[in-house]
Amino acid sequence: MAEDGDGRSFNFLQEGAIAGGAAGVVVETALYPIDTIKTRLQAAQGGSKIRWKGLYAGLAGNTVGVLPASAVFVGVYEPTKRKLLEMFPESLSAIAHLTAGAIGGAAASLIRVPTEVVKQRMQMSQFKTAPDAVRLIVSKEGIKGLYAGYGSFLLRDLPFDAIQFCIYEQLRIGYKLAAKRDLKDAENAIIGAFAGAISGALTTPLDVMKTRLMIQGQANQYSGFINCAQTILREEGSAAFLKGIEPRVLWIGIGGSIFFGVLEKSKSILAERKRRRDAKLQL
């Protein structure tokens, strides 16, 4: 148990996982239709049209995966960040945040990738239910089918997680120094929105390739990450790498606002509960 940046007692591993899980589920549930639109835009090739029905397709199954994935991410990120901040001088805190974000993303990817594969194929109406999706993917493609596009996922998510959390943490540090007080919930949310929007925009090309690799199934249109990039560039032009950037920035911007707002609030509530429990034990 330690204190977070606001001086609150906080068990990073256990309570961080709870706070992260809660934040992840709230974001996914609230913004799922925008994510579905983004996926369909990125998957569209040539002049194919976008379907506007079934924007919540795969939400239930996705939530089941998002809860543990978000919990693992924050449960790993928070103690890793704390340890690295102890190792690095204050002037290099950004490196600690970048590294912790990437490590947290790598740990969560083991759950995130199968969840993302099932979600995106359901968003493309390839399956009707998550259990059917898992069963049919495994029967036709093997377990590796659930990890389709794993390399491209890491190439997208590790930079994304590192950049997003670094921007968020650094902006919070700067804002607190300027304001000379702890941040309010709304201020955390605004900083989270900015960090999410910037990170989402910068990693859109990687997200496009990740989407194509994950939804191709047995078609094997792309043999790998590099082949995917070359094929998209040759057949659709460089503009295709920015497909879905508008809904992606909107989704992750709003999502960042909700995620970090809920995360900080959850951490505050859990820390206060811990403090009260410890006070009772001392009586």
C-alpha positions in Angstrom: 0.0 0.0 0.0 1.3 3.5 -0.9 0.1 7.0 -1.6 -0.9 8.2 -5.0 0.1 11.6 -6.5 -2.7 13.3 -4.6 -1.5 12.0 -1.2 -4.3 9.4 -0.9 -3.6 5.9 0.5 -4.1 3.4 -2.3 -3.4 -0.3 -2.9 -2.2 0.0 -6.5 -2.4 -3.7 -7.4 -5.8 -4.7 -6.0 -7.7 -1.4 -5.9 -6.1 -0.2 -9.1 -7.5 -3.2 -10.8 -10.9 -2.5 -9.5 -10.8 1.2 -10.5 -9.4 0.2 -14.0 -12.1 -2.4 -14.5 -14.9 0.0 -13.6 -13.5 2.7 -15.9 -13.1 0.4 -18.8 -16.6 -1.0 -18.7 -18.2 2.4 -18.4 -16.3 3.7 -21.5 -17.1 0.6 -23.6 -20.8 0.6 -22.7 -21.2 4.3 -23.4 -19.3 4.6 -26.6 -19.6 1.2 -28.3 -21.7 2.5 -31.3 -18.9 4.9 -32.2 -16.3 2.1 -32.1 -18.5 0.0 -34.3 -18.8 2.8 -36.9 -15.0 3.2 -36.8 -14.4 -0.5 -37.3 -16.7 -0.6 -40.3 -15.2 2.5 -41.9 -11.7 1.0 -41.6 -12.8 -2.4 -42.9 -14.5 -0.9 -46.0 -12.5 -1.3 -49.2 -13.0 0.5 -52.4 -16.5 2.0 -52.7 -18.2 -0.4 -50.4 -21.0 1.1 -48.2 -21.1 1.3 -44.4 -23.9 -0.5 -42.6 -25.6 1.5 -39.9 -27.6 -1.3 -38.2 -26.5 -3.4 -35.3 -24.2 -0.7 -33.8 -24.3 -2.6 -30.4 -23.4 -5.9 -32.0 -20.9 -7.8 -29.7 -21.2 -5.4 -26.7 -22.1 -8.1 -24.1 -19.2 -10.3 -25.1 -16.8 -7.4 -25.3 -17.7 -6.2 -21.8 -16.8 -9.6 -20.4 -13.3 -9.1 -21.8 -12.9 -5.4 -21.2 -13.4 -5.8 -17.5 -10.5 -8.0 -16.7 -8.3 -6.4 -19.4 -8.8 -2.9 -18.0 -8.3 -4.3 -14.5 -5.0 -6.0 -15.5 -3.8 -2.9 -17.3 -4.3 -0.5 -14.4 -3.3 -3.2 -11.8 0.1 -3.5 -13.6 0.5 0.1 -14.7 0.1 1.8 -11.3 2.7 -0.2 -9.3 5.1 -0.2 -12.3 4.8 3.5 -12.6 5.4 4.0 -8.9 8.5 1.8 -9.0 9.9 3.5 -12.0 9.3 7.0 -10.5 11.4 5.9 -7.5 14.2 4.8 -9.9 14.2 7.8 -12.3 15.0 11.4 -11.3 12.0 13.7 -11.4 13.2 15.3 -14.7 12.7 11.9 -16.4 9.2 11.1 -15.1 7.9 11.1 -18.6 10.1 8.0 -19.4 8.6 6.3 -16.3 5.1 7.0 -17.5 5.8 5.9 -21.1 7.5 2.7 -20.0 4.7 1.9 -17.4 2.1 2.5 -20.1 3.8 0.1 -22.5 4.3 -2.6 -19.8 0.6 -2.3 -18.7 -0.5 -2.6 -22.3 1.6 -5.7 -23.0 0.2 -7.4 -19.9 -3.4 -6.6 -20.8 -2.9 -7.6 -24.5 -3.3 -11.3 -23.6 -6.9 -10.6 -22.8 -7.4 -7.6 -25.0 -6.6 -9.3 -28.3 -9.1 -12.2 -28.2 -11.7 -9.7 -27.0 -10.9 -7.4 -29.8 -11.0 -10.1 -32.5 -14.4 -11.4 -31.4 -15.8 -7.8 -31.0 -14.7 -6.7 -34.4 -15.9 -9.7 -36.2 -19.3 -9.3 -34.5 -19.3 -5.7 -35.5 -18.9 -6.8 -39.1 -21.8 -9.3 -38.6 -19.6 -12.4 -39.1 -21.2 -13.9 -35.9 -24.3 -13.3 -33.9 -23.1 -14.1 -30.4 -19.7 -14.1 -28.6 -19.8 -17.8 -27.6 -20.5 -18.7 -31.2 -17.7 -16.5 -32.4 -15.2 -18.0 -30.0 -16.3 -21.6 -30.9 -16.3 -21.1 -34.6 -13.0 -19.2 -34.7 -11.3 -21.9 -32.7 -12.8 -24.7 -34.8 -11.8 -23.1 -38.1 -8.6 -21.3 -37.3 -7.4 -22.8 -34.0 -6.5 -20.9 -30.9 -4.2 -18.7 -33.0 -7.4 -17.3 -34.7 -8.3 -15.6 -31.4 -4.9 -13.8 -31.6 -5.1 -12.8 -35.3 -3.3 -9.5 -35.7 -1.5 -9.9 -32.4 1.7 -8.3 -33.7 -0.2 -5.4 -35.2 -2.2 -5.0 -32.0 1.0 -4.6 -30.0 2.4 -2.2 -32.6 -0.7 -0.1 -32.2 -1.5 -0.4 -28.5 1.9 -0.2 -26.9 2.6 3.2 -28.5 -1.0 4.2 -27.8 -0.9 3.3 -24.1 2.5 4.8 -23.6 1.6 8.1 -25.3 -1.8 8.4 -23.8 -0.8 7.8 -20.2 2.4 9.8 -20.5 0.5 12.9 -21.9 -2.2 12.5 -19.2 0.3 12.1 -16.3 2.6 14.9 -17.5 -0.3 17.3 -18.0 -1.7 16.5 -14.5 1.8 17.2 -13.0 2.1 20.5 -14.8 -1.5 21.6 -14.0 -1.1 20.8 -10.3 2.1 22.8 -10.2 0.5 25.8 -11.8 -2.7 25.6 -9.8 -0.9 24.7 -6.6 -3.8 22.3 -5.6 -5.2 18.9 -6.4 -7.2 18.5 -9.5 -11.0 18.4 -9.6 -12.9 15.6 -11.3 -13.8 17.7 -14.3 -10.2 18.8 -14.7 -9.0 15.1 -14.8 -11.7 14.4 -17.3 -10.6 17.2 -19.6 -7.0 16.3 -19.5 -8.0 12.6 -20.2 -10.0 13.7 -23.2 -7.0 15.6 -24.6 -4.6 12.8 -24.0 -7.0 10.3 -25.6 -7.7 12.4 -28.7 -4.1 13.1 -29.5 -3.0 9.5 -28.9 -5.9 8.2 -31.0 -5.1 10.4 -34.0 -1.4 9.5 -34.0 -2.0 5.8 -34.0 -4.9 5.7 -36.5 -2.8 4.2 -39.3 -1.7 1.3 -37.0 -5.3 0.9 -36.0 -6.5 0.5 -39.6 -3.9 -2.2 -40.2 -4.8 -4.0 -37.0 -8.5 -4.0 -37.9 -7.8 -5.4 -41.4 -5.7 -8.2 -40.0 -8.1 -9.1 -37.2 -11.2 -9.4 -39.4 -9.8 -11.2 -42.4 -10.3 -14.7 -40.9 -9.5 -17.5 -43.3 -9.4 -15.2 -46.3 -5.8 -14.4 -45.6 -5.8 -11.3 -47.8 -2.8 -10.1 -45.9 0.1 -12.3 -44.9 1.3 -10.0 -42.2 1.7 -6.4 -40.9 4.1 -5.3 -43.6 2.2 -7.0 -46.4 -1.0 -5.4 -45.1 0.6 -1.9 -45.2 1.9 -2.5 -48.7 -1.4 -3.8 -50.0 -3.4 -1.0 -48.6 -1.0 1.6 -50.0 -0.9 0.0 -53.4 -4.7 -0.7 -53.8 -6.3 2.2 -51.9 -3.7 4.9 -51.5 -2.2 6.6 -48.4 -5.5 8.2 -47.5 -6.8 4.7 -46.5 -4.5 4.7 -43.5 -6.6 7.5 -42.0 -9.9 5.7 -42.4 -12.1 6.1 -39.4 -9.9 8.8 -37.8 -12.9 11.1 -37.0 -14.9 8.5 -35.0 -11.7 7.1 -33.5 -10.6 10.5 -32.2 -14.2 11.2 -31.0 -14.5 7.8 -29.4 -11.1 7.8 -27.7 -11.3 11.5 -26.7 -14.7 11.1 -25.0 -13.5 7.7 -23.8 -10.4 9.2 -22.3 -12.5 11.8 -20.5 -14.7 9.1 -19.0 -12.0 6.6 -18.3 -9.6 8.9 -16.5 -12.5 10.7 -14.7 -13.9 7.3 -13.5 -10.4 6.0 -12.7 -9.4 8.9 -10.5 -12.9 9.0 -8.8 -12.7 5.3 -8.1 -9.2 5.6 -6.7 -10.4 8.4 -4.5 -13.4 6.4 -3.2 -11.3 3.2 -2.6 -8.6 5.2 -0.8 -11.1 6.9 1.4 -12.7 3.5 2.2 -9.3 2.1 3.0 -8.5 5.0 5.3 -11.8 4.6 7.2 -11.3 0.9 7.6 -7.7 1.4 9.0 -9.0 4.1 11.4 -11.6 1.7 12.8 -8.9 -1.0 13.3 -6.8 1.4 15.3 -9.6 2.2 17.8 
